């Protein structure tokens, strides 16, 4: 495989027992490229994203990130890979309620052993939350919480950014603003961005849109 690609997926499949979730998924994503994956509910979009994050196991095929075959890594190695190279934006935000905004955003850097208050503030400014560093999550709106999640996902400069329905809980205006931030920040960091979504508006912003079916991915 061409190791200049940020992410390479070859004939990936996942089953629960004898029940297939998806199969035959092949995909290349270049650094700085934005790819959207759409599909019917229950077709396995979130399961696919969790496999790409090495959070779930897959049944066949390969996932390669910058030349590293994720299938050859044990759980500890996968955790270290995620910590160093991956940013994940969830629909449900997953911010820690007892930490303030700056602490939530700075957590990936803390886990890597390189806390950087200046980088945290830079990311907060970039997502439009520069004055809210000391706020607790309970004091924020849904759109602001999603911006916190984006800043946290990008603060450690990951080369791969995965987003699972990041606008699903937001009103249309806030969803547009959040997508503006996500797309701009991913582009600025040259992160490969893979988004799974039901939103046609969000998917239309991608450089490529792919449809996930039971037999694999097809071009939009």
Secondary structure, 3 states (H helix, E strand, C coil): CCCCCCEEEEEEEEEECCEEEEEEEEEEECCCCEEEEECCCCCCHHHHHHHHCCCCCCCEEEEEECCEEHHHCCHHHHHHHHHHHEEEECCCCCCCCCCEHHHHHHHHHHHCCCCCHHHHHHHHHHCCCCCCCCCEHHHCCHHHHHHHHHHHHHCCCCCEEEEECCCCCCCHHHHHHHHHHHHHHHHHCCCEEEEECCCHHHHCCCCEEEEEECCEEEEC
